[in-house]
Amino acid sequence: MPDMFLQPLDTADTPQTIRKRATAEVIHADLSERIERLATREPKYRGCVAALPKALPVFRDSAPNWTIDGFTVLQPGCFIALVKIVDQVRLEYELVA
């Protein structure tokens, strides 16, 4: 009997999204825009700023190839919401030089 049920985890049927390819500046502009939209809904997020994206080594095909070094300006109580925004953008963009 073939090993049809023993597939490597890397080839499992997981939804693959096509990422937009963009420079660090374009990704940073999108991050900043999303933070500003959040700040218009909730004033405590005003003034929060994310750092410029930087490249990361990729260990799996589906893994993001960039991250940020943190938030250059961070208001109290804003960290978790901003991390969620960064995580979403990391799923949508691939960093190119």
N, C-alpha and C positions, 0 to 999 in steps of 0.2 A: 504494500500500500504506500503510495507517495506521501511525503511529508508536507501535504498541502496546508496543514494547520499550523505548521511551525515556520512562521515568517519572521524575519528580523524586524525589530521594532522600527528601524529607520524606513522600512517600506510599508508600514501599516497604513491602512486606509484612513488617513487623516486629511482633512480639507487643506489644500494648499492655496494660498493667496498669492497673487502676482504683486510683487512690491513695486512701487514707483521708485525709479532711480533718481537720486538727487544729490546735490553737493551739501556740505555741512551748512552753508549759509541758507539754502532753501529750506532744509529741515528745521533749522533754528527759527527761521521766519514763521514756519507753520506752527511750531511749538509756541512761539510768542503770541501768535494770533489766537491759538486755543486758550492760552492762559488769560489773555485779555477778554475773550468772550466769557470765560468763567468769572472774571473779575466784574464784568458788567452785571452778572446775575447775583454774585455774592461779593460785597465790598471787601471782605477780609482778605481776598486774594489780590487786591491792588498792589502793584509794585513788585510782585514775585517775578523773578527772572531766572530762566534756565541757562546753563552754560552751553557753549558751542559744542555740537556733537564731535566725537573723535572715533576713529576706526578701532575695531576690535578684531583679533584673530577669530576665524569661524571654525568651529569644531564639527558642526553638522550643517547640512545644506539648508535646513529650515530655520536655523538660528539667526537672529539679528547680527549685523556686522558692525554695529556702532553702539555707543552709549554716551552719556554725559558725565562730567565730573561732579555734578551736583547742581545746586541752585545758587547762583551768585547773590541773589537777594531772596530771602525767604521770610514770610510773615509767620507769626505763631499760629499753629493749628492748620497749616496748609500742606504739610509734607505729603501725606497720604494721597490727597487729591491730585497733587502735581505728579507724583510717581505714577498714578493711574494714567494720566495724560501721556507721560513719556512712554509708558509701556504700550499704549495704543499706537502711538506714532512709530515706535520701533517695529511694530507688526506691519505697518503700512509702507515704510521707506527702507530702501537699501542705499547705503552711503557710497558715493563714487567720488573719485579724486577730482 
